[in-house]
Amino acid sequence: MLSPSLEDYLEEIYRLSLSAGTVRVTDISRKLRVSTPSVTKALRRLISKGYITHQRYGLIGVTESGKKMGTFLIERNQTLQEFLMLIRANCDIPAEAESIEHYLSNSTIDSLKSLGLFMQSNPDVYKRYLGFTGVVEQADIPATDEQAKTDDADQQENAETSDSTIESDRQETDEVSDTATEPETDN
């Protein structure tokens, strides 16, 4: 088990390895805003646990177990950020996720992920939740793809109804104008 501090180091090392391909001590120092001696100390601990490789003054590599743990750490952070966005938390979402991620069990993280998926699958329930919290007006809630399709179908149906009403009105107008223009005959 890693301490919260070592989790942060490994998560950042893995992120940097995915985005830049290479990772150096100075990259980590800049990103985490810590001294290079602090990075070196953390690297030694991560090496001893088998998560990374590093030669003095060289590049940092991520082992298979480091990649597995790094993937977990990134996904955990992403799950928390998505959850905080879902509930419309009024905070610095990345900072909030970072501050709580180390203290939640895997079971809790899984439950938050399931709740997020449930809300995405049930937009009416999500709208009710947002209305309950008073975070936004219902009109401000963006439509899901499924809702957009339903709305498009409703608009199409309304347009067709409107077209048939217009056509019916046009026919009635034509009939009225036909009778209005017919000359009256005296019999």
C-alpha positions in Angstrom: 0.0 0.0 0.0 1.3 3.4 -0.9 1.0 6.6 1.2 -1.0 9.4 -0.3 2.2 11.2 -1.1 3.7 8.2 -3.0 0.4 7.8 -4.8 0.6 11.4 -6.0 4.2 10.8 -7.3 3.3 7.6 -9.1 0.1 9.1 -10.6 2.1 12.0 -11.9 5.0 9.9 -13.2 2.5 7.7 -15.1 0.6 10.7 -16.5 3.9 12.2 -17.7 5.0 8.9 -19.2 1.7 8.7 -21.2 1.8 12.3 -22.4 5.5 13.0 -23.0 6.9 9.5 -23.3 9.9 10.3 -21.1 10.0 11.4 -17.5 12.8 13.1 -15.7 13.2 14.2 -12.0 12.9 17.9 -13.0 9.6 17.2 -14.8 8.1 15.7 -11.6 9.6 18.5 -9.5 8.0 21.2 -11.7 4.6 19.4 -12.0 4.2 18.7 -8.3 6.0 21.9 -7.2 8.4 20.0 -4.9 12.2 20.1 -4.6 14.3 17.6 -6.6 15.7 16.0 -3.4 12.0 15.3 -2.4 11.4 13.7 -5.8 14.6 11.6 -5.5 13.6 10.3 -2.1 10.1 9.4 -3.4 11.6 7.7 -6.4 13.8 5.4 -4.2 10.6 4.3 -2.3 8.7 3.6 -5.6 11.7 1.7 -6.9 11.9 -0.4 -3.8 8.2 -1.3 -4.2 8.7 -2.2 -7.8 6.6 0.5 -9.5 9.3 2.4 -11.4 12.9 2.1 -12.7 15.4 4.9 -12.6 19.1 5.3 -13.1 20.9 8.2 -11.5 20.5 11.3 -13.8 18.5 9.2 -16.2 15.0 8.7 -17.4 12.3 7.2 -15.1 10.6 4.1 -16.4 7.3 2.7 -15.2 7.1 -1.1 -14.6 4.1 -3.3 -15.4 2.9 -3.1 -11.8 3.5 0.7 -11.9 1.4 1.0 -15.0 -1.4 -1.1 -13.4 -1.3 1.1 -10.3 -0.9 4.3 -12.3 -4.0 3.4 -14.4 -6.0 2.8 -11.2 -4.9 6.1 -9.7 -5.8 8.1 -12.8 -9.2 6.3 -13.2 -9.9 6.9 -9.5 -9.2 10.6 -9.9 -11.2 10.8 -13.1 -14.2 9.1 -11.4 -14.1 11.6 -8.5 -13.9 14.6 -10.9 -16.8 13.2 -13.0 -18.8 12.7 -9.8 -18.1 16.2 -8.6 -19.2 17.6 -11.9 -22.3 15.5 -11.9 -23.4 16.8 -8.6 -22.5 20.3 -9.7 -20.1 20.8 -6.8 -19.2 24.5 -6.5 -15.5 24.1 -6.0 -12.1 23.6 -7.7 -13.0 20.1 -9.0 -9.4 18.8 -9.7 -8.2 20.1 -6.3 -11.3 18.7 -4.5 -10.8 15.3 -6.1 -7.1 15.3 -5.2 -7.9 16.1 -1.6 -10.4 13.3 -1.1 -9.1 10.5 -3.4 -6.6 9.0 -0.9 -9.2 8.6 1.8 -12.0 6.7 0.0 -12.2 3.0 -0.2 -12.2 1.2 -3.5 -15.8 0.1 -2.7 -16.8 3.8 -2.3 -15.1 4.8 -5.5 -17.0 1.9 -7.3 -20.3 3.1 -5.8 -19.7 6.7 -7.0 -18.9 5.4 -10.4 -22.1 3.3 -10.5 -24.2 6.3 -9.3 -22.7 8.4 -12.0 -23.6 5.8 -14.7 -27.1 5.4 -13.2 -27.7 9.2 -13.4 -26.4 9.2 -17.0 -28.7 6.4 -17.9 -31.7 8.0 -16.2 -31.8 11.7 -17.2 -35.2 12.2 -15.7 -33.9 11.1 -12.3 -30.9 13.3 -12.8 -33.1 16.3 -13.6 -35.2 15.6 -10.5 -32.0 15.6 -8.4 -30.8 18.9 -9.9 -34.2 20.4 -9.3 -34.2 19.1 -5.7 -30.8 20.7 -5.0 -31.8 23.9 -6.7 -28.5 24.0 -8.5 -30.0 24.8 -11.8 -33.4 25.4 -13.5 -34.7 22.5 -15.5 -34.4 24.6 -18.7 -30.6 24.9 -18.1 -30.0 21.1 -18.1 -28.4 20.0 -21.3 -30.3 17.2 -23.2 -28.8 13.8 -23.5 -28.5 12.2 -27.0 -31.7 10.2 -26.3 -33.6 13.3 -25.2 -32.4 15.1 -28.2 -33.7 12.4 -30.5 -37.0 12.4 -28.6 -37.2 16.2 -28.9 -36.3 16.0 -32.6 -39.1 13.5 -33.1 -41.6 15.7 -31.2 -40.6 18.7 -33.3 -41.0 16.7 -36.5 -44.4 15.5 -35.3 -45.4 19.1 -34.4 -44.1 20.3 -37.8 -46.2 17.6 -39.6 -49.3 18.5 -37.5 -48.7 22.1 -38.2 -48.2 21.4 -42.0 -51.5 19.4 -42.1 -53.3 22.2 -40.2 -51.9 24.8 -42.6 -53.0 22.6 -45.6 -56.4 22.1 -44.1 -56.7 25.9 -43.5 -55.6 26.5 -47.0 -58.2 24.2 -48.4 -60.9 25.8 -46.4 -59.7 29.2 -47.5 -59.8 28.0 -51.2 -63.3 26.7 -50.7 -64.4 30.0 -49.2 -62.7 32.0 -51.9 -64.2 29.8 -54.6 -67.7 30.5 -53.2 -66.9 34.1 -52.8 -65.8 34.5 -56.4 -68.6 32.6 -57.9 -71.0 35.0 -59.5 -74.4 34.9 -58.1 -77.0 34.0 -60.6 -80.6 35.2 -60.5 -82.9 32.4 -61.2 
